[in-house]
Amino acid sequence: MVQENSSTITELVLLGFSNHPQAETPLFFLFSLVYLVNLLGNTAVIILVLIDSSLQTPMYFFLCHLAFLNIFYTTTVVPKMLFNLLASRKVISYDFCLVQTYISLFMGAAECIILAIMALDRYVAICYALRYLLIMNWSACVQLAVGAWTISFFASVVPLYFTTAPFCGPFVIDHIFCEVPILLHMVCGDTSLQETMMLIGACGTLLLPFLLIVLSYLHILVAVMRMNSADGRKKAFSTCSSHLTVVTIYYGTGLFMYMRPKSLYSAEGDKWISLFYAAINPALNPLIYSLRNKEVKRALKRVLERWTMPQSQKMLS
């Protein structure tokens, strides 16, 4: 093991799936398609909310933030992963590795908090329906969004920056991109400080939002079960089903990756877990929200009808 000052490291070897060379080309085409679906789906969500007034509500305001986050996060990770799948020399610059590490932590924390805010929004919509627009006014929504991004940055990027430590060679990362749990294995000496900071950060940005989501849905469940109308209960559950699906997928992988001891690290298993929350889940989010949401389907139908409407009819309308 060779200790190296960070300033002298220029690049790191990023192994990815090089131990399965026969799978690299199929994986390249598969995740190129997944990345394209991610870009098109999340961009479509943002555009649809911007141009259709019926979707300009607090719920879809936060969904736009989630869509932007998905695009930004995967664009930091997936293109480099795709390039390395076909490259004979699988490396990543040290600076870009740090960028991936900071952004993955920042975006992960932001997604947790935004999902918690969306759960809170559903709680207010169902439990305080008559006061919903008064409570979740645009000023409150903007403040919540700004707060989510600000807290995420100061709870993830800042502590990580001040707990960096020198790496020990060989400078080989057996993963698909750079993130904190993986880089801890390259730090020289004792990593207890870094692990403690990661655990504290995970508690604040992963566990606390998760508990808020659980509490929100417990109150929602109680409120829904008190409804006399079966249709009312069905409608209430349908408004929450998409969000619950996204939360289950995201938190299932995130809690395992960031809230376990280093001794449970598994190179092969962690690659697939990271792929799920860094590439697959962001592509699934717009599909989940559109395929299971009647409001989005109706808005999409209206927009498509306007775009395909003859020019003469557009002028009359």
C-alpha positions as CSV (number, residue, x, y, z in Angstrom):
1,M,0.0,0.0,0.0
2,V,1.4,3.4,-1.0
3,Q,0.2,6.6,0.6
4,E,-0.4,9.3,-1.9
5,N,-1.1,13.0,-1.4
6,S,-4.3,14.0,-3.2
7,S,-2.6,16.7,-5.1
8,T,-0.3,14.2,-6.8
9,I,-3.1,11.8,-8.0
10,T,-4.2,12.6,-11.5
11,E,-6.4,9.6,-12.3
12,L,-7.9,6.4,-10.9
13,V,-8.7,3.1,-12.5
14,L,-12.5,2.6,-12.6
15,L,-13.0,-1.2,-13.1
16,G,-16.8,-1.1,-13.7
17,F,-17.8,-4.5,-15.2
18,S,-14.3,-5.3,-16.7
19,N,-14.4,-8.6,-14.8
20,H,-17.3,-9.5,-17.1
21,P,-16.0,-8.4,-20.5
22,Q,-18.6,-10.4,-22.5
23,A,-21.4,-8.4,-20.8
24,E,-19.9,-4.9,-21.4
25,T,-21.3,-4.3,-24.9
26,P,-24.8,-5.5,-24.0
27,L,-24.7,-3.4,-20.9
28,F,-23.6,-0.4,-22.9
29,F,-26.7,-0.6,-25.2
30,L,-29.0,-1.4,-22.3
31,F,-28.0,1.5,-20.2
32,S,-27.8,3.9,-23.2
33,L,-31.5,3.1,-23.6
34,V,-32.1,3.6,-19.9
35,Y,-30.3,6.9,-19.9
36,L,-32.3,8.1,-23.0
37,V,-35.6,7.1,-21.3
38,N,-34.4,9.1,-18.2
39,L,-33.6,12.2,-20.2
40,L,-36.8,12.1,-22.3
41,G,-39.1,11.1,-19.5
42,N,-37.9,13.6,-16.9
43,T,-37.6,16.4,-19.5
44,A,-41.2,15.6,-20.6
45,V,-42.4,15.9,-17.0
46,I,-40.9,19.3,-16.6
47,I,-42.2,20.6,-19.9
48,L,-45.7,19.2,-19.3
49,V,-46.0,20.9,-15.9
50,L,-44.7,24.2,-17.4
51,I,-47.2,24.3,-20.3
52,D,-50.3,22.7,-18.7
53,S,-51.9,24.9,-16.1
54,S,-53.8,22.0,-14.5
55,L,-50.5,20.5,-13.4
56,Q,-49.2,23.7,-11.9
57,T,-49.9,22.6,-8.3
58,P,-47.5,22.1,-5.3
59,M,-47.3,18.3,-6.0
60,Y,-46.1,18.8,-9.5
61,F,-43.9,21.7,-8.6
62,F,-41.9,19.3,-6.4
63,L,-42.1,16.6,-9.0
64,C,-40.3,19.0,-11.4
65,H,-37.5,19.4,-8.8
66,L,-37.3,15.6,-8.6
67,A,-37.1,15.3,-12.4
68,F,-34.4,17.9,-12.7
69,L,-32.5,16.1,-9.9
70,N,-32.7,12.8,-11.8
71,I,-31.4,14.3,-15.0
72,F,-28.5,16.1,-13.3
73,Y,-27.5,13.1,-11.2
74,T,-27.5,10.5,-13.9
75,T,-25.7,12.9,-16.4
76,T,-22.9,13.1,-13.9
77,V,-22.6,9.3,-13.6
78,V,-24.0,7.4,-16.6
79,P,-22.1,9.0,-19.6
80,K,-18.7,8.2,-18.0
81,M,-19.9,4.7,-17.1
82,L,-21.0,4.1,-20.7
83,F,-17.7,5.4,-22.1
84,N,-15.7,3.1,-19.8
85,L,-17.9,0.1,-20.8
86,L,-16.4,0.4,-24.3
87,A,-13.0,1.9,-23.5
88,S,-9.9,-0.4,-23.3
89,R,-8.4,2.0,-20.7
90,K,-10.9,2.4,-17.9
91,V,-9.9,5.4,-15.9
92,I,-11.4,8.5,-14.3
93,S,-9.6,11.7,-13.4
94,Y,-9.2,12.4,-9.7
95,D,-11.0,15.7,-10.0
96,F,-14.0,14.2,-11.8
97,C,-14.1,11.4,-9.3
98,L,-14.4,14.0,-6.5
99,V,-17.1,15.7,-8.5
100,Q,-19.1,12.5,-8.8
101,T,-18.6,11.8,-5.1
102,Y,-19.9,15.3,-4.1
103,I,-22.8,15.3,-6.5
104,S,-24.0,11.8,-5.7
105,L,-24.1,12.6,-2.0
106,F,-25.7,16.0,-2.7
107,M,-28.3,14.7,-5.1
108,G,-29.1,11.7,-2.9
109,A,-29.7,13.9,0.1
110,A,-31.8,16.3,-1.9
111,E,-34.0,13.5,-3.3
112,C,-34.6,12.2,0.2
113,I,-35.8,15.6,1.4
114,I,-37.9,16.3,-1.7
115,L,-39.6,12.9,-1.3
116,A,-40.3,13.8,2.3
117,I,-41.8,17.2,1.3
118,M,-43.9,15.4,-1.3
119,A,-45.2,13.1,1.4
120,L,-46.0,16.1,3.6
121,D,-47.8,17.7,0.6
122,R,-50.0,14.5,0.3
123,Y,-50.7,14.6,4.0
124,V,-51.9,18.2,3.9
125,A,-53.9,17.5,0.7
126,I,-55.8,14.6,2.3
127,C,-56.0,15.5,6.0
128,Y,-56.5,19.3,5.5
129,A,-58.2,19.3,2.1
130,L,-60.2,22.5,2.6
131,R,-57.1,24.5,3.7
132,Y,-54.7,22.8,1.3
133,L,-54.1,25.8,-1.0
134,L,-53.8,28.1,2.0
135,I,-51.1,26.0,3.7
136,M,-49.3,24.9,0.6
137,N,-49.2,28.3,-1.1
138,W,-46.5,29.2,-3.6
139,S,-44.4,31.1,-1.1
140,A,-44.3,28.0,1.2
141,C,-43.5,25.7,-1.7
142,V,-40.6,27.9,-2.9
143,Q,-39.2,28.1,0.7
144,L,-39.5,24.3,1.1
145,A,-37.7,23.8,-2.2
146,V,-34.9,26.2,-1.4
147,G,-34.6,24.7,2.1
148,A,-34.3,21.2,0.6
149,W,-31.4,22.1,-1.7
150,T,-29.7,24.2,0.9
151,I,-29.9,21.6,3.7
152,S,-28.8,18.9,1.3
153,F,-25.6,20.9,0.4
154,F,-24.6,21.8,3.9
155,A,-25.4,18.3,5.3
156,S,-23.5,16.4,2.7
157,V,-21.0,18.3,0.6
158,V,-19.6,20.5,3.4
159,P,-18.9,17.6,5.9
160,L,-17.4,15.5,3.1
161,Y,-15.1,18.3,2.0
162,F,-13.7,18.6,5.6
163,T,-13.2,14.9,6.2
164,T,-11.2,14.1,3.1
165,A,-8.0,12.0,3.7
166,P,-5.1,10.7,1.6
167,F,-5.6,7.6,-0.5
168,C,-3.4,4.5,-0.5
169,G,-2.5,2.7,-3.7
170,P,-3.1,0.8,-5.8
171,F,-5.6,3.5,-7.0
172,V,-8.2,1.1,-8.4
173,I,-11.9,1.5,-7.8
174,D,-13.9,-1.7,-8.2
175,H,-17.1,0.1,-8.9
176,I,-19.0,1.9,-11.7
177,F,-18.6,5.5,-10.4
178,C,-17.1,7.3,-7.4
179,E,-19.2,7.6,-4.2
180,V,-18.3,7.8,-0.5
181,P,-18.8,4.1,0.6
182,I,-16.5,2.9,-2.1
183,L,-13.8,5.5,-1.7
184,L,-13.6,4.8,2.0
185,H,-11.7,1.6,1.1
186,M,-8.9,3.6,-0.5
187,V,-8.4,5.9,2.5
188,C,-5.1,5.3,4.4
189,G,-5.3,4.3,8.0
190,D,-8.3,4.7,10.3
191,T,-11.6,5.7,8.6
192,S,-13.7,5.9,11.7
193,L,-14.1,9.7,11.4
194,Q,-15.3,9.4,7.8
195,E,-17.7,6.6,8.6
196,T,-19.1,8.5,11.6
197,M,-19.6,11.6,9.5
198,M,-21.3,9.5,6.8
199,L,-23.6,7.9,9.4
200,I,-24.5,11.2,10.9
201,G,-25.2,12.7,7.5
202,A,-27.3,9.6,6.5
203,C,-29.3,10.0,9.7
204,G,-30.0,13.6,8.9
205,T,-30.7,13.4,5.2
206,L,-31.8,9.8,4.8
207,L,-33.3,8.5,8.0
208,L,-35.1,11.6,9.3
209,P,-36.9,12.3,5.9
210,F,-37.8,8.6,5.8
211,L,-39.4,8.8,9.3
212,L,-41.3,12.0,8.2
213,I,-42.6,10.0,5.2
214,V,-43.7,7.1,7.5
215,L,-45.4,9.5,9.9
216,S,-47.2,11.4,7.1
217,Y,-48.5,8.1,5.6
218,L,-49.6,6.8,9.0
219,H,-51.8,10.0,9.4
220,I,-53.0,9.6,5.8
221,L,-54.0,6.0,6.5
222,V,-55.9,7.0,9.6
223,A,-57.7,9.8,7.7
224,V,-58.5,7.6,4.7
225,M,-59.9,4.8,6.9
226,R,-62.3,7.3,8.5
227,M,-63.8,8.2,5.1
228,N,-67.3,6.9,4.6
229,S,-67.0,6.9,0.8
230,A,-65.3,4.0,-0.9
231,D,-64.6,6.2,-3.9
232,G,-63.1,8.8,-1.7
233,R,-60.7,6.2,-0.1
234,K,-59.8,4.8,-3.6
235,K,-59.0,8.3,-4.9
236,A,-57.0,9.2,-1.8
237,F,-54.9,6.0,-2.1
238,S,-54.4,6.5,-5.9
239,T,-52.9,10.0,-5.3
240,C,-50.3,8.5,-3.0
241,S,-49.5,5.2,-4.9
242,S,-47.0,6.7,-7.3
243,H,-45.1,8.5,-4.5
244,L,-45.1,5.4,-2.3
245,T,-43.7,3.3,-5.2
246,V,-40.8,5.7,-5.8
247,V,-40.1,6.0,-2.0
248,T,-40.0,2.2,-1.6
249,I,-37.6,1.7,-4.5
250,Y,-35.3,4.6,-3.6
251,Y,-35.1,4.1,0.1
252,G,-34.7,0.3,-0.1
253,T,-31.4,0.8,-2.0
254,G,-30.2,4.0,-0.3
255,L,-30.6,2.8,3.3
256,F,-28.7,-0.4,2.5
257,M,-25.8,1.5,0.7
258,Y,-25.3,4.3,3.2
259,M,-26.3,3.0,6.6
260,R,-24.3,-0.2,6.9
261,P,-20.9,-0.9,8.3
262,K,-17.9,-1.1,5.9
263,S,-17.5,-4.8,6.7
264,L,-20.7,-5.6,4.8
265,Y,-19.2,-4.2,1.5
266,S,-19.6,-6.4,-1.5
267,A,-18.1,-5.2,-4.8
268,E,-20.3,-7.0,-7.2
269,G,-23.5,-6.5,-5.2
270,D,-22.9,-2.8,-4.7
271,K,-22.4,-2.2,-8.4
272,W,-25.9,-3.4,-9.1
273,I,-27.4,-1.5,-6.2
274,S,-25.7,1.7,-7.3
275,L,-26.9,1.1,-10.9
276,F,-30.4,0.9,-9.6
277,Y,-30.5,4.2,-7.7
278,A,-28.2,6.1,-10.1
279,A,-29.6,5.0,-13.4
280,I,-32.6,2.8,-13.3
281,N,-34.7,4.5,-10.6
282,P,-34.4,8.0,-12.2
283,A,-35.7,6.5,-15.5
284,L,-38.5,4.8,-13.7
285,N,-39.8,7.8,-11.8
286,P,-41.4,9.7,-14.7
287,L,-43.0,6.4,-15.9
288,I,-44.4,5.6,-12.5
289,Y,-45.8,9.1,-12.1
290,S,-47.3,9.2,-15.6
291,L,-48.6,5.6,-16.0
292,R,-50.3,5.6,-12.6
293,N,-51.6,9.1,-12.6
294,K,-54.8,10.1,-14.4
295,E,-54.0,13.8,-14.2
296,V,-50.7,13.4,-16.0
297,K,-52.4,11.2,-18.7
298,R,-55.1,13.8,-19.3
299,A,-52.6,16.7,-19.4
300,L,-50.5,14.8,-21.9
301,K,-53.5,14.0,-24.0
302,R,-54.5,17.7,-24.1
303,V,-51.0,18.8,-25.0
304,L,-50.7,16.2,-27.8
305,E,-54.2,17.2,-29.1
306,R,-53.1,20.9,-29.3
307,W,-49.8,20.0,-31.1
308,T,-51.6,17.8,-33.6
309,M,-54.6,20.1,-34.1
310,P,-54.7,21.7,-37.6
311,Q,-53.6,25.4,-37.7
312,S,-57.1,26.6,-38.6
313,Q,-58.6,25.0,-35.5
314,K,-55.9,26.4,-33.3
315,M,-56.8,29.9,-34.6
316,L,-60.5,29.3,-33.9
317,S,-59.8,27.9,-30.4
